[in-house]
Amino acid sequence: MPYITIRWKFIITVAVSTAWMLLSIWLSVPWYEQLSEHTTPFIAAFLIGFIAIIPGFMNAFIMVALALDKRPRVPLFEHYPSVTVLVAAYNEAESIEDTVRSLMRQTYPGELHVTVINDGSADNTADIVRTLLPEYPNLNLLDLQKNAGKANALNQGLAQCTSPFVITVDADCWIWKDGIQNLVGRRLADPANTRAVAGAILIRNSRQNWLTKAQEWDYFLGIAAIKRIQSLFQGTLVAQGAFSLYDRETLVEVGGWPETVGEDIVLTWKILQAGHRVGHAENAIALTRCPDNLTQFIRQRQRWSRGLIEAFKMTPGLLMQRRMPVFYIWWNTLFPFMDLAYSVGFIPGIVLAMFGHFWIVGPMTLALLPISFLMNSLMYSRSKATFDEVGLTVRRNRLGLLSYTLVYSIILQPACVWGYISEMLNLRKTWGTK
């Protein structure tokens, strides 16, 4: 195939998805007229726009971008720079040893240091790390006596770093054997203005129940694909704290981790606002424990939604920049409206459809299924190729796929809406869950 530049890939992707959107608008005119009779023209336009038209544009964009994404493999380098891994831990006695040992088993060919920051844990997290110190000379413990939050713990660790690269790992993550090498390799191979690289997060406890099984598909398909195409167009929007690499000098330049509930997204947007690029290493894999009950899951997604609003509050100038990553920033401004339309329109529309009233959920919404199927097929093929590369196997998870398809959004979208509202009203912030 002839070489297509990133800019032309972006133009082609926007053009095709815009054409799909215009076709969707034309086809939805009868739907709009019918729904207007039962509501108002504004409500009809709002619901159709944010339930079908905008999501259809986004699905088409993702599908075309994935089809055009032909990234080369990262080469091996003769020299790998020194790296410091920061692990902020609060009451992580159950998982901290596994996390540390997974880091010590890395195949990274350069100098690797691991610093665990015990953030005033009330359990024996610090004691467990102390028992590992004699076994691993490159392991360090920073024992903070008072719990002051994840951002403070990471900033305390950053103050002691001298390595050019800093990697953050959540205290309940298990890092695949070549995860750090692949993360650093992507940073070295990416364009020179890259200052952070997000790893790939997968679910470690996916066999636990229907909710964890559903989240496995969310991470494997949706989150992985979004990060991939954002990286393709020069700006991954979240270098998540669970497993990401940052240039130490850039962290100092932007002031380190902010004291927010969404410290990772705010930090990433600050890096983007400073004019830098954020990449994504799809083969740098970390396995994390996801929420295994509805209360924890809802709190997590509320926190993520609050983090998005925090990022808009703290980096408003980013919206005015003329760069490809800014396209995704504007894209994110639509999420609250889509989640609201889904919560107050689509979910009630399902109930109405059960009684034979197809005003909201009907033939036009079913017309979105073919493009959704194609998009998810591309997502699956890209993620499976990554699994094949690193020696992992995609397991059968039919219950999770069914739950992800039919139930997941009914819980997810209302939780996100409450998160947006909580942040806009400045309600009390709690960590809840990671």
N, C-alpha and C positions, 0 to 999 in steps of 0.2 A: 504493500500500500504506500502511496506517496506520503511524505511527511506533512503533517498539518500542525501549524504553530498553535500554541496555547490560546492566543488571541482569536485565531480563526475557529478553533474548537468552541470557544465561548460564544462567538457570533453565531455559529451554526446551531448550537444548543438553544440559545435564546430565540433564534428565528423559528426553529421547528416547534418549540413549546408555545411560542406566541401564536403561530398558525393554528395549533391545536386549540388554544384558548379561544381564538376568534371563531373557529368552527363550533366550539361548545356553546358560545354565547348565541350564535345564530340558531342552533338546534334547541336551545333552552327557552326561546321566546314563548312557545305555547305553554310550557311549564310555568313561566313567570306570569302569564296572563291568568292561568287557572289559580295559582297560589295567591295572586293579588285579590281575587274575588273573595277569598276566605280570610285574608289578613289585610295588609295595606301594601301599596307599591314599594314603600321603603323596606318593610320587613321581608317581602318577597325577594327583593333584590339582594338584601343582606344575606338571607339564608341560602339562596341559590349561589350567590357569589362565593361565600366562604365555606359552603358544604361541597360544591361541585366545581365551580369555575377555577378558583385559585388552587385548590388541591389538584385539579387536573393539570393545570400548568406546571405545578411543582413535580408531579409524577412524570410528566413528559420530559421535563428538564433533567430529572435524575436518570431516566431511561436513556436519553440521548447521550448525556455526559458519560455514563458508564460504558456505553457502546464505543465511545471515542477514546476512552482512557486506556492507553497502551503503554504504561510506564515500564521502563527497563528495570531489570534486577539491579540491586545495589552491589557494586563490585567489592572485593576484598581490598583492604588498604594495608600498606606496609607498616604504617604507624597509627596507633589508636591513642588518643590523648587520655590523660587522667580524668576520672569521673568520680564524683561523690554522690552517693545515694542517700537521700534524706527520708527517714521513715518516722512520721509523727504518730505517736501511739498514746491512746487514752483508754485504759481498761481493756487492753487487748491480750490478756494473759492466755486466752484460748488459742490464739492464732499467731502470736508474734514469733515463736520459735520456727514454725513452718516458713513464715515469710523470710526471716533472716537466712535460714538454710537454703531456701531457693535462690537467694541473692549470692550466697557463697558458692553455689554450684554453677554459676554462670561461666560460659565459655569465653568471656570477654578477654581479648588478648592484651589489653592495656592495663594500666594501674587502676584498681577499683577500691574505693573506700566506702564503707557503710556507716552512717551515723543514725542511731535510733534516738529520737527525742521523746523521752517519757514526759508527757504533759500532765504531771501531777496525778497520775493514776491512783485510784483507791484500791486496786488489786495488786497482785505481785508481778505486773508486767516488767518493772525494772529489775527485779530479782532474777527473772528468767533470762533477761539479756545479760546480766552480770555472769551467770553460769556459762554463757557462751563466749565471753571475752577471752579466756585463756586459749580457747580452741581456734579463734580467728583473730590474728594480729591486726587485720585491717578493719576490725569492727570497733566502733566507738559508741559509748553511751553518754548522752547529755540528759541528766536527770533534773528536770524542773520540779520544784517542790509544790508549786501551785498551778492548778489548771487554769490556763488563760486562752485556750482556743487553738485551733489548728494553724491559723495564719501566724500567730505569735510563735508557736513551736517551730514552724518552718523558717521563720525569719531569724530565730535564735540559732538554728542550725546553719543557715546561710552565712551568718556573721563569722562562723568558724571555718568556712570553706575556702580553699585556695585553688581547687581544680577549675579548669576552664568551663567544664560542663557539670551541671547539677541535675540529678534525676530525682523526682519525687515518686514514692511508692506508698500506697495505703498499707496500713499495718495488718490487714487481713487478706492481702493479695499474695498470690503464688506466681512467680515470674518464670515463664518458659525458658529453658536452658540457654537459648541464644537471644533472648529478648533484649538484653542491654547492647549486645553487639549489633543487632539489627537496628536498634534505635539510634545508636551513635553513627552507624554506617549511613543511615538515611540522612542524618544531619550533615555529614561530610559530603554526601553526594548531591544534596539539594542545592538550589541557587545560593549564591554568596550572601544574600540578604536574609536568609533563614536564621531565626534566633530561637526557635522552639520547635519541638517535634512531639506530637501526640502519639502514644502507643495505641495498641488495639486491646480493648477490654472485652473479655468473655466471662461467662458465668461458671462459677466453680461448684455451686450447690444446686445445679439445675434439676437434679433428680428428686428433689425434696417433695414438691407438691405441684399442683396445677399452675400456681402463680409463678414459681421459679422456672417451670418449664416454658411458660409463655414469655418470660423475660429473656430466656435463652435465645428465642427467635428475634426479639427486639434488638438485642445486642448484635447477633450474628448477621441479621439482614439490615435493619433500618439504620442503626447508629454507625455501623461499619461503612455502609454505602455513603451516608451523608459526609462523613469525615473524608472519605476517599475523593469525592468530587469537589469538596471544598479545597482539599490539598491540590487537586489538579488545577484549580483556578486561583492558586496562589494565596490561600488564606483559610486554614482550618480555624474554626471559630472557638473551639474549646480544647485547649491542651489540658486534659483532665488531670486532677491531682493524683488519681489512682496510679498512673504510670505515664509520665511525660518527661521530656528532657528540655532544659533551658540553658542558654548561655549565662554564665554567672554574671558577667559584666552588664548584660541586659537586665537581669533581675535587679541589680543595684541601681541601674539607670531609671527604672520605672518605680522604684521604691519598694520592691519585694512584694510579698503577698498582702493584699488589703484585708482589713478586719470586716469581712462581710460573710454572709452565709454561702454565697457563691464565689468564693475567693478565686477559684480556678478560671471561671469564665471572665471575671473582671480583670484578672491579671493578663489573660490572653488578649482581651480587647485593648488593654493598655499597650501591649507589645505591638499590636497591629496599628494602633493610633500613632505610635512612635515611628511608623514607616517601615516596620520590619515584616517579614513573612513567617508564617507558622505552618509547618509541614505535618505529614502523617505517615507513620511507618506501619502499614497493615500487617506486616509479619513480625512485629515486636509485640509479643502476646503476654498479657497478664490475665490471670483468672482471679476473679473477685467473688465474694459472697454477696448476693443480692438480697433484698428484703424477702422474707419468707412468709409474711402475713400482710393483710390488707392495710392495717394501721401503719406499719413501717413503710410500705410501698407508697401510700398516699403522702406521708410526710416527706419521703425522699423527693417525689415529683413536685410537691409544693415548694420544697427548698430549691430545686432546679429552676422552677418558674420564677421564684423570687430572685434568684441569681441573675436571670435574664433581665429583669427590670432594673436590678442594681447596676448591671453593665451599661444599660442605656443611660441611667442617671449619671454615672461616673465618667463616661467617655462620649458625651454628646457630639464632640467635634468629629468623631469617626464617621458619622453619617454624611459629612460634607466633603470627604476626601474622594478623589476621582481615581479609584483603583478597583480592580476586579473583586477583591474580597468584600468591598462595601456593598456589592450586590446582595451578599448573604446577610449583611447587617439589616438592610431594608427588608429582605425576605423574613427575617426574624420579627420585624414589626407586625407582621400579619398573623403570627401564631396566636396571640391573645384573642383576636377576632375569630379565627378558625375554631379555636377551642370553645369559645363562647357559643358560636353558631351550632357546633356539634352538640353541646350540652343542652341548649335551650330549644334547638330545632330538630336535629337529626334523631336524638334519642326519643323525644315525644313522637317524631314522625314514624319511628318503628312501631310504636304502640298503635298509632292511627292506622298504619298499613295492616296491622293484624285484624282490624275491624273493617277493612275494605276501603279505607280512605287514603288514597295515594297522592295526597297533596304535596308531601315533602319527600317521602321515601317511595319511589315507584320506578317506572321504566327508565327515566332519565338517570337516576342514580345507578341502576343496573348497567347502564351503558359505560360506566367507568370501570367495570370489572375487567374487560379485555386488556386495557392499558395497565391496570394494576397487576394483572397476572404477568404480563411481559416484564414490567419493572421488577417485580419480585423474583422472576426467573433469572434476570440479569444479576440482581443482588446475590442470589444464591450461587450462581456460577463463579462470580468474582471471589466470594468468601470461601467457596470450596477450593478454588485454585490456591488461595493462600494456605489453607489447611494442608493441602497436598505438598506445598513447598516446605512447610516446617515439620511435616510428619505427623499431623493430627488427622483424626477421622471424624467426619460429621455423623453423629449418631442419629438413629431414628427417634423422633420425638413428635408423634402424631397428636397426642393429647395437647402438648404445648402449642403446636401449630393451630389446632382447632380453637384453643383458648385465646391465642394471640389474634386470630382472625375475627372471632365472634364476640369476645367478652372484653378484651384488653382495653380498647378505646373507651368503652362505656365507663370504665373506672378511671382511666388515665386523664381524659379531657376535663371532666369536672374538677378533679384534683388540681390540675394546672390552673384552671380558672380561679380557684380559691387562692392559689399561690400568688397569681398576679394581683388580685384584689388586696391580699394581705400586705404586699409590699407597697402598693400605691397608697394604702391607708396607714402605712408605717406601724403595723401591728407588731407586737413583741416577737422578736426573732429567737428561735431555738434551733439547735443543730438537728434534732430529731434522729436522723440517720444519714449515712454518707450518700 
